Amino acid sequence: MHNFFVEPWQIQGNEVRITGNDVNHIKNVLRMKPGDELSVSNGMDNKEYRCGIEEFADDAVCCRLRFIKEADVELPSKVYLFQGLPKGDKMELIIQKAVELGVYEIIPVAAKRAVVKLDEKKAKNKIIRWQGISQAAAKQSRRRIIPMVKPIMSMKEATAYAKKMDVRLIPYEMAEGMAKTREIMESLKPGQSVAVFIGPEGGFEESEVEMAKEAGICPITMGKRILRTETAGFTMMAWIVYQLEEDGI
């Protein structure tokens, strides 16, 4: 079942109009025809709108709503991934997999050891591309929302932004042992918002970790092995999914 995102106004009673780039994708790539079924999400609620294609207009796919159901695919907590800017195209992979795993929002962080340095114009273009990757991953994994990729923040800005979250974590090789980390992870409860800070290649500098601690962000360990920046984010998301995902899958 193919899933597409629409704005709330595109659902009017039993009529659904899909517009934009999805029109070409549905018509010429997927080669769907009138009568075929698809689902849409409005990005605002946790509902799946199941539709049948009625006709193709020049700039829209006109569908008839068949039924609505609660999708129940989102995590019971909002997880915010604060990701130190990595080299090359790694950020694209990180965003794609984090969205598949249920992240709510991704905040790129210009940490001191980040090799990548972006000026304002390049940063803006990167955010646009990263948001597109988030949308594509949300479609593929049948999410009901498109996780937002925020503008790039400094570590100071990121720690200040994280203060509104209930639980704040930063994997750090000098943190206490796994028993303490296990205790923290097992204390996570559905409904809590969770901030996770992942450093770039080379990790966060000590001064950044101290800044995080002063902001109430708790250091945890990820085991005895040193993980790559992209692996660390995936591992943290998987831990959180395991702890918070509700029964009934």
N, C-alpha and C positions, 0 to 999 in steps of 0.2 A: 504494500500500500504506500503510495507516494504522498508525502506531506508537504504542504506549502504554507507560507506565512502571508497573511493579509492584514490590512488595517481594519479596525472594528467597523468603520463606515462601509467597508466592502461587503459586509454581511447585512443585508436588509430583508428582514422577514425570512422567507424561504429562498431568496435569491442571493447568490454569491458570485462576485465578479473578481477574477484573478487577473491582475494587470502586470505590466513591467516585463522584466527579462524572463519571468516564468512562462509567459505566453509562448515564446519561441521554444522554450525547453519542453513544455507539455506537448506542443503541436508537432515540432520537427525533430526533437531528440527522442523523447519517449514515444512519439507517434500514437498518442492516445486519441480516442475517437468518442463522438457522442455516445452516451450510455456507459462509458467507463467510469469507475469510481475512484475518487481520491479524497484526501482529508485536508482540512485547513486548520490553522491555529491563528488566533488574533493577537498573540503575544501578551495578552492582558489577563487571561484566566487559565485555569487548568482544564480546559475543555477541548475535545476533538469534535470538529464539525465535519461529519461525513457527507460527501456530496456526489452527485452524478453529473457528468458533463452533458449540457444540453446543446450548446452550439459554440462555434468559434467566431468572434467578431474580429475586426482588423486589429484591435488593440486590447482584446480581453478574451478570457475564457469564461463563458457564462455557464454557471452551474446551478443545480437545484438541490437545496438542502434536504437530506434524507433523514438524518437523525443526529442528535447531539449526545455525547457521553462524557462523563468525567474521565479524563485521561490518566490521572494519578501517576505520572512518570517523573515528576520533579522530586528532588530530595526534600525531606521535611525540614531542612535548615538551609539558609543562604550561606554559601561558601564563597569567600572573596580570596582570590589568588593574587598575591603581590609578587610578581615575577621580576627578578633582576634581569635586565636586558642581556640576552645571550648573543653569541656570535652568529653570523650567517643567517640562515633561514630557520634556525631552531625555534624561534618564537612562533612561527606558523604551526609547527608540529605541536608545540606546547598548547597553543590555543585550541587547536583541533581536538586533541585528546582530552584536555580539561573540560571542554564543552560536552564531549561524549560522556564523560564521567559525572556530569551534573553540576559543574561550577556555575555560580550565579553571576559573578562579575570578575573581570581580569584587570589588574592594575599593573602596567609596566613600570618598573622602578629603575631609575638611572643611578645604580649603585656606584660606589667609587671604583671598584675593580671591573666594572663593565667596560669591555673593549669598544663596544659600539657607542659612538657619539653622534647624535642626530641634531641638526639645526631645526629651527621651527618649521620650515617648509617640508623637510624630509620626514619629520616626526608626524606632521599632519597627514601626509600621504601614507605613511606606515599604518596609522590608526585606521584610515579608511580601508586599506587592504586587510588588516587584521579583523576588522568588523565584518567584512565580507566572508572571511574564513570562519568566523564564529557563526554566521548565519547558515553557511553551507553545512557545517557540522551539526548545527541544531536541526536542520532539515533531515540529515542522514540518520540521526539518532532519535528522531521523532520527539524532540523536545517541544514543550508548549510555549517556551519563551526563547528569545534570542539573547544570550548573555552579552552584556555590554563590555566593550574594551575601552577603558577610560584613557584620557590623555596621560602621557608619561609624567610621572611624579619623581621628585627627589626623595631620598630616604626620609628626610624631615617631614615633607608633605605627606608621605605614605603613612608614617607612624601616627601623624595627627589624624589622618582620615580613618585609620583603623580604630581609633578610640571609641567609636560608636558601636563597635562589634562586641558581642558577649564574650567570646573566647578568641584569644590572639596567640598564635604559635609561630616560632621560628626555629626550624631545624639548625642545630649548631653542633659541630664535632666535639666541643668542650662541655656540652651539657651533661647533666647527671645521667646515670645509667638507664637501661630499658625499663626497669621496674617503675621508675618515676614517670617515664613517658607513657607506659601502659596505663598507669593510674589516671593520668590526664586524659588520654584518649577514651578510656572507658567511662569517664565522667561526662562525656559529651551527650547532650540530650536534644531530641527533636525540638525544633522551634528556636534553638539558639543560633545566632549568626556567628560564623567562624572565619577568622582571618588567618591566612597562611602565608608566611614570608619565605620565599625561596631566593637564594643568592645567585648571582651570575657565575660564570666560570671563575674559580678562585674563591668563591664564597663572599660573604660580607666581611668587611674589615672589623676589627675589634671595637673601634669607636662606633660603628653602626650597630653592632650587637648591643653595646652599652646604651645607645640611644633607644633601641627597641625595648630593652629591659626597663628603662626609666619610664617608657610609655605604657608599661604593663603587659608587654609581649613576652610570653614565657618560652625560654629555650627548651627544646626537646631533642632527643637523639633519634637517628634513623638507623641505628645499628653500628656495627664495627667497620663497615665498609664505607668508603667515600663514593657517593653517587654523583653522576653527572647532573647538571642543573635540570635538564629535561626529565631525567629519571626520578629525581627528588620530588618534583611536582606531581608526577603520575602516582608515585608511591603514597604521598600524602592524601591525594584525592581518593585512592583506593581504600586506604585505612578509614577515611571518614565515611565513605559509602558503606563499608562493612559495618561500621558502628551505628550509623544512623538510618540506613535503609529499612523501611518498614516491611513487615511480613505481607504476603499476598501477591508476590511477584508472579 
